[in-house]
Amino acid sequence: MRSRYSAFVLQLPDYLLATWHPSTRPSELDLDDKFTKWIALSIHHARQHDDTHAEVSFTARYKQNGKALRLQEVSQFLKEQGRWFYVDGQFPD
């Protein structure tokens, strides 16, 4: 999760796509956003359910056009051939 957050901060779409599971990965990712500045990542919990499934709950803080915002998500990960891949995320209520 931390490496994917860093890839958003550094605008590295190739890394994000490479760590995204093929079943949910978009064909392309445009990160050229001059109005968003990522500020901080807080991991609330990380749970491995079994050998191949895990979830990470986090909050990412950012500014967009000078306004402070936050993104909260519980992300699902799947391990295949020794590598973890981001599958999808749910936004808590």
SERO-4910 file (N, C-alpha, C, O; in steps of 0.05 Angstrom, whole numbers):
BEGIN
 pado doro    nc1    nc2    nc3   cac1   cac2   cac3    cc1    cc2    cc3    oc1    oc2    oc3
  Met    A     16    -24      0      0      0      0     17     25      0     12     44    -14
  Arg    A     38     25     16     55     48     17     69     53    -10     72     76    -18
  Ser    A     77     32    -23     90     36    -49     70     47    -70     78     63    -87
  Arg    A     45     39    -69     25     49    -87     19     78    -81     16     94   -100
  Tyr    A     17     85    -56     14    113    -49     37    130    -60     33    151    -72
  Ser    A     61    121    -55     85    135    -65     84    138    -96     92    159   -107
  Ala    A     74    118   -109     71    119   -139     51    141   -147     55    154   -167
  Phe    A     30    144   -131     11    166   -137     25    193   -133     22    211   -149
  Val    A     39    196   -111     53    221   -104     73    228   -127     74    251   -135
  Leu    A     88    208   -136    109    212   -156     98    210   -185    114    213   -204
  Gln    A     72    205   -188     60    202   -214     73    181   -231     84    187   -252
  Leu    A     73    156   -221     85    133   -235     63    114   -243     60     93   -231
  Pro    A     49    120   -265     27    103   -273     35     74   -280     20     55   -276
  Asp    A     59     71   -292     68     44   -299     70     26   -275     63      2   -276
  Tyr    A     80     37   -253     83     21   -228     55     14   -218     50     -9   -210
  Leu    A     37     33   -218     10     28   -208     -4      6   -225    -17    -12   -214
  Leu    A     -1      8   -251    -14    -12   -268     -1    -40   -264    -15    -60   -265
  Ala    A     25    -40   -259     39    -66   -255     32    -79   -229     34   -104   -227
  Thr    A     23    -64   -210     15    -75   -183    -15    -78   -180    -25    -84   -159
  Trp    A    -30    -73   -202    -59    -75   -202    -66   -102   -214    -56   -109   -235
  His    A    -84   -117   -202    -92   -143   -211   -105   -141   -239   -121   -123   -243
  Pro    A    -97   -158   -258   -108   -156   -285   -138   -158   -287   -150   -147   -306
  Ser    A   -151   -170   -268   -180   -173   -269   -195   -146   -265   -218   -143   -272
  Thr    A   -182   -127   -252   -194   -101   -247   -178    -77   -257   -186    -54   -254
  Arg    A   -155    -82   -268   -136    -61   -277   -148    -46   -301   -157    -58   -321
  Pro    A   -147    -19   -300   -155     -4   -324   -134     -6   -346   -111    -14   -341
  Ser    A   -142      0   -370   -122     -2   -392   -101     20   -392    -79     16   -401
  Glu    A   -109     42   -380    -89     64   -377    -96     80   -352   -118     78   -341
  Leu    A    -77     96   -343    -81    112   -319    -68    139   -324    -44    141   -329
  Asp    A    -84    160   -322    -74    188   -326    -71    201   -298    -90    206   -284
  Leu    A    -46    206   -291    -40    219   -265    -31    247   -268    -21    259   -249
  Asp    A    -33    259   -292    -24    286   -297    -43    306   -286    -59    318   -300
  Asp    A    -43    309   -259    -61    327   -245    -44    348   -230    -33    342   -209
  Lys    A    -43    371   -241    -27    393   -229    -41    406   -205    -29    422   -192
  Phe    A    -66    398   -200    -81    411   -179    -84    395   -154    -95    404   -134
  Thr    A    -73    370   -154    -74    353   -130    -46    349   -119    -27    343   -133
  Lys    A    -44    353    -93    -19    349    -79    -24    330    -56    -39    336    -37
  Trp    A    -11    306    -57    -14    286    -36      2    294    -12     25    302    -15
  Ile    A     -9    292     12      4    302     36     13    280     55     36    280     64
  Ala    A     -4    260     60      3    240     80    -14    214     76    -36    215     65
  Leu    A     -3    192     86    -17    167     86    -17    156    114      4    154    127
  Ser    A    -40    148    123    -43    134    150    -55    107    145    -77    104    134
  Ile    A    -41     86    154    -51     59    152    -66     53    178    -54     55    200
  His    A    -91     46    177   -107     40    201   -104     10    209   -100      4    233
  His    A   -106     -7    190   -100    -35    195    -93    -50    169   -101    -41    147
  Ala    A    -79    -71    172    -72    -89    150    -77   -117    160    -66   -126    180
  Arg    A    -94   -132    146   -101   -159    154    -98   -178    132   -107   -174    109
  Gln    A    -83   -200    137    -80   -221    118   -101   -243    125    -99   -254    147
  His    A   -120   -248    108   -141   -267    113   -132   -296    110   -140   -313    125
  Asp    A   -115   -300     90   -104   -327     85    -78   -323     69    -68   -300     68
  Asp    A    -68   -343     57    -42   -341     42    -44   -323     18    -23   -313      9
  Thr    A    -68   -318      7    -69   -303    -18    -88   -278    -17    -90   -264    -37
  His    A   -101   -273      6   -120   -251      8   -113   -233     32   -108   -243     54
  Ala    A   -114   -207     27   -108   -188     49   -124   -162     43   -133   -157     21
  Glu    A   -126   -146     65   -139   -120     62   -123    -99     78   -110   -106     98
  Val    A   -124    -75     68   -111    -52     82   -131    -29     83   -143    -21     63
  Ser    A   -135    -19    108   -152      4    112   -134     28    115   -115     27    131
  Phe    A   -139     50    101   -122     73    101   -137     99     97   -160     99     88
  Thr    A   -124    120    104   -133    147     97   -110    162     84    -87    162     94
  Ala    A   -115    173     60    -95    189     46   -105    218     46   -127    224     38
  Arg    A    -88    236     56    -95    264     57    -82    278     33    -60    272     25
  Tyr    A    -97    297     22    -87    312     -1   -100    339     -3   -120    344     10
  Lys    A    -89    356    -20   -100    382    -25   -107    383    -55    -91    374    -72
  Gln    A   -130    394    -61   -138    397    -89   -148    426    -92   -167    434    -80
  Asn    A   -134    441   -109   -140    469   -112   -139    484    -86   -155    502    -81
  Gly    A   -120    476    -68   -117    489    -42   -136    480    -20   -133    488      3
  Lys    A   -155    462    -27   -174    453     -7   -164    426      4   -158    408    -11
  Ala    A   -163    423     31   -155    399     44   -177    378     42   -200    383     49
  Leu    A   -169    354     33   -188    332     30   -176    306     40   -152    305     46
  Arg    A   -192    285     42   -181    259     49   -196    237     35   -220    239     29
  Leu    A   -182    215     29   -193    192     17   -190    169     36   -168    162     45
  Gln    A   -212    157     44   -212    133     61   -220    109     45   -240    110     30
  Glu    A   -206     87     48   -211     63     33   -203     38     48   -184     39     63
  Val    A   -217     16     43   -208    -10     51   -202    -25     25   -220    -32     10
  Ser    A   -176    -29     20   -167    -41     -5   -164    -71     -2   -155    -81     19
  Gln    A   -171    -85    -23   -167   -114    -24   -143   -121    -42   -139   -110    -63
  Phe    A   -127   -140    -32   -103   -149    -46   -104   -179    -50   -115   -194    -34
  Leu    A    -92   -188    -72    -91   -216    -79    -62   -223    -85    -49   -209   -101
  Lys    A    -52   -245    -74    -24   -254    -79    -24   -276   -100    -37   -296    -97
  Glu    A     -9   -271   -121     -5   -291   -142     24   -293   -149     38   -273   -153
  Gln    A     34   -317   -151     62   -322   -158     81   -306   -141    101   -295   -151
  Gly    A     75   -304   -115     92   -291    -96     90   -260    -96    105   -247    -81
  Arg    A     72   -248   -111     69   -219   -112     41   -211   -104     21   -224   -112
  Trp    A     39   -189    -89     13   -178    -81      3   -158   -102     19   -142   -112
  Phe    A    -22   -160   -109    -35   -142   -128    -59   -129   -116    -75   -141   -101
  Tyr    A    -62   -103   -121    -86    -88   -113   -109    -98   -130   -106   -100   -155
  Val    A   -132   -105   -118   -155   -114   -133   -176    -92   -135   -184    -84   -157
  Asp    A   -185    -82   -111   -205    -61   -111   -207    -49    -83   -193    -59    -65
  Gly    A   -224    -29    -80   -227    -17    -54   -256     -9    -49   -271     -3    -67
  Gln    A   -263     -9    -23   -289      0    -15   -286     25      2   -267     27     18
  Phe    A   -305     43      0   -304     68     16   -322     63     40   -346     58     37
  Pro    A   -311     65     64   -327     61     88   -349     82     91   -346    104     81
  Asp    A   -370     74    105   -393     93    109   -385    116    127   -402    133    133
***
